[in-house]
Amino acid sequence: MAAFLQWRKFVFFDKEAVSDPLDNGKKFVLPKGISASDSGRGLLVLGDMEGRIWLVTRSLQLTSFQAYKLRVTHLYQLKQHSILVSVGLDEHGINPLVKVWNLDKRDSGNPLCTRIFPANLGTKPTEVSCLSIHENLNFMAIGFTDGSVVLTKGDITRDRHSKTVTLHEGSSPVTGLAFRQVKSTHLFVATLEKVYCFTLSVKEYPKVELDSHGYGRGPCFAFDGQKLLAHWHRGYLFLVVKDVKSPNKTGFGGGEISPSEKQLLTVYDLDNKFIAYSFCFDDVIDVVAEWGSFYILTRSGTMFLLQEKDTQTKLEMLFKKNLFVMAINLAKSQHLDSDGLSEIFRQYGDHLYLKGDHDGAIQQYIRTIGKLEPSYVIRKFLDAQRIHNLTAYLQALHRKSLANADHTTLLLNCYTKLKDSSKLEEFIKSSETEVCFDVEIAIKVLRQAGYHRPAVYLAEKHKHHEWYMKIQLEDLKNYQEGLHYIGCLPFEQAESNMKRYGKTLMHHVPEGTTLLLKNICTNYYPTGEAVSVDHCQVNKANSEEFIPIFANNPRELKAFLEHMIKVDPCSPQGVYDTLLELRLQDWAHEEDLEKKKILQGEAVSLLKSDNTVFDKALVLCQMHNFKEGILYLYEKGKLYQQIMHYHMQNEEYGKVVEVCKHYGDQEGCLWEQALGYFAKKEEDCKTFISEVLHHIDQKNLMPPLLVVQTLAHNSTATLSVIKEYLINKLKRESQQIEADDKKISQYREETSVLRSEIKELKTSAKIFQKTKCNMCNSPLELPSVHFLCSHSFHQHCFESYAESEAECPTCTPENRKVMDMLRSQDQKRDLHDHFNRQVKPK
């Protein structure tokens, strides 16, 4: 039982007497003898003791019509239809009549009455106690004082389309009827003794007894005083009782109301448990709700307006009394928006904060998240003594995914200052659906505070590979863990992290790092991932890019490079160049001759693989004085003079001559350079000079005078060295002179013959006796072409093959040779003359 005396009382309604707008603001006066009332469809409907029904509009205009001969006892105005149902008496001693009125239609100026029927099915007159109609117009229930209930099913506005039955019979008066539509249609019937529920969607109308005490199950409220009127409007209970302070107590518990009695109207908010309004009135007839307000009808004819205050005004009244919990409940029941609720929570939090209830305040501030700026709350709780409250607020902020980087930083600092490792661990291990925060900021804060393990956990969980590696290598010095972590990453990330941290890992775990690099540069698969046979994509990095990682680990570098050229012969040239440098270094430092020979073979084989860059390889070989490599590269690059100069620098006389023999045909100047080299030597080089001179003489590479001048500078080269050369040279020149004389004689004879032929051609006729064409070898036919050289052609053959009309096609090639020789001689003669002019003194 609720103790209503302890409920707080408020004035949430404004009361005023309704004025008549047509009578200079005087009080509006109700018709006399009001016996029934209802409201709906923008009207107040009143019935009086004389059988009239009054209609009151919003502008307070009154109209009426005669509905019954005696009086109106009940009215029911439907809310969704302009249908009014009334119960009244036309004669004494007969059953009440039910009339259905259509207010939109008129009959002689009055609303149209569409149906009239007796309220009770029996012949014995029975007084109606209550009335209810379903808004679908298919059900009407009438309760009687004898305990019976009559149900009309069908169109209640017509006789032919409806059927009336007695639904319930009993001994206790029916006090209330109500329809309820939840999937099926239900009718609730309340008597002084019991409450029933009938299911009207089923043919037999099954009945369920809900309570045997006359009130429904649920909370029960006890009120002092005699209850005269009870209504439920818009979430409020309107209760009219006799005023206990009234001097007239004789009518308590029954009888008609005395005209002088005071009645107390109380408006209860049962959900929020407070009294919204309370006031004493004279002779209340009814309380109706229409046009957004409540109207109190009194027997004195005065109608009072109860206007509910707006929500904000009611809240401010509660705020002034610091009734924040009640304000929150009221705001929720009034469906205040989230912004309005948030403001109430803020004010409540401020109130608790000022009272020193910081735990309670932070709970209210948490409810403002999403509306109130977090900095407003954070500034209040930055004091170290209130850090646990601040922590709770920041946690809630993260749970609602509204925290920024600064909030994350602050929360983690709170955890670290409180040394609350369990909460810290719970926070970082929460799922993303539970808590949302800036992971990178969290990692930075934890690392700075020395919480390296939680930071590593976050970095690994959220795939912040760079932070994971930084903490493992720089803070925890877990090099093996870092190396293993890289090996588990996808190819692109493993490659980039190895480039970034490879030098550090190579310094501390050289073997493992080398092994991982071999994997990355061949066919990479993350550790623990199943290798698919059908996997066609090969993930491999450029091995040349990882060479700098081995800067201080030549042994591991050599193993890495040798592995790469073995599994991938098409490795980048930088791999081969670096490996060549390492092999040459090993060769240069090796003192064991057998091992040195093996290393030499390895270096040469690498040079012969044709994968090294020529210039780089040559520089490396020269730096390490690797003779075999230098000579191989000179020969490969056709640098024959360089080969000979190399032997000259090393005074390898025999090798110099061999080079000339081997490459002299490709580059003839080698013999001249060899002769000059030996000529400058003061040592006895007669044997080598003789051999060089022999080849120069055989190939006629130098004039004898130049040979003599070259050897004149050598003190050891005597005349005997060049005697044979000079004799052979003079002998060949004599033979050449004789051959030239013979040719001169031959040319003179031929010239004499040609002159005689020319003379003959000029002085005597030429007889052409050719019978065949010199071009096609077919018998000659006219027209034909004949030349003085005795060649004859068909005209069509001549035209097809001749390049010029004045030249014989057969003789043209030979004639051109002669002409070219003549032009060459003329040019040489001109050059000779020009030379003479240049050298003659002016």
Buried (B, 14 or more C-beta within 10 A) or exposed (E): EBEBEEBEEBBBBEBEEBBBEEEEEEBBBBBEBBBBBBBBBEBBBBBBBBBBBBBBEEEBEBEBBEBBEBBBBBBBBBEEBBBBBBBBBBEEEEBBBBBBBBBEEEEEEBBBBBBEBBBBEEEEBBBBBBBBBBEBBBBBBBBBBBBBBBBBBBBBBEBEEBEBEEBBEBEBBBBBBEBEEEEEBBBBBBBBBBBBBBBBEEEEBEBEEBBEEBBBEEEEBEBEBBEBBBBEBEEBBBBBBBBEEBEBEEBEEEEEBEEEBBBBBBBBBBEBBBBBBBBEBEBBBBBBBBEEBBBBBBBBBBBBBBEBBEBEEBBEBBBEEBBBEBBBBBBEEBEBEEEBBBBBBBBBBBBBBEEEBBEBBBBBBBBBBEBBEBEEBBEBBEEEEBBBBBBBBBBBBBBEEEBEBEBBBBBBBBBBEBEBEEBBBBBBEBEEEEBBBBBBBBBBBBBEBEBBEBBBBBBBEBEBBBBBBBBBBEEBEBBEBBBBBBBEBEBEBBBBBBBBBBBBBBBBBBEBBBBBBBBBBBBBBBEEEEEEEEEEEEBBBBBBBBBEBBEEBBEBBBBBBBBBBEBBEEBBEBBBBBBBBBBBBBBEEBEEEEEBEBBBEBBBEBBEEEBBBEEBBBBBBEEBEBEBBBBBBBBBEEBBBBBBBBBBEEEBBEBBBBBBBBBBEEBBBBBBBBBBBBBEBEEEBBEBBBBBBBBBBEEEBBEBEEBBEBBEEBEBBEEEBBEEBBEBBEEEEEEEEEEEEEEEEEEEEEEEEEEEEEEEEEEEEEEEEBEEBBBBEEEBEEEBBBBEBBBBBBEBBBEEEBEEEEBBBBEEEEEEEEEEEEEEEEEEEEEEEEEEEEEEEE
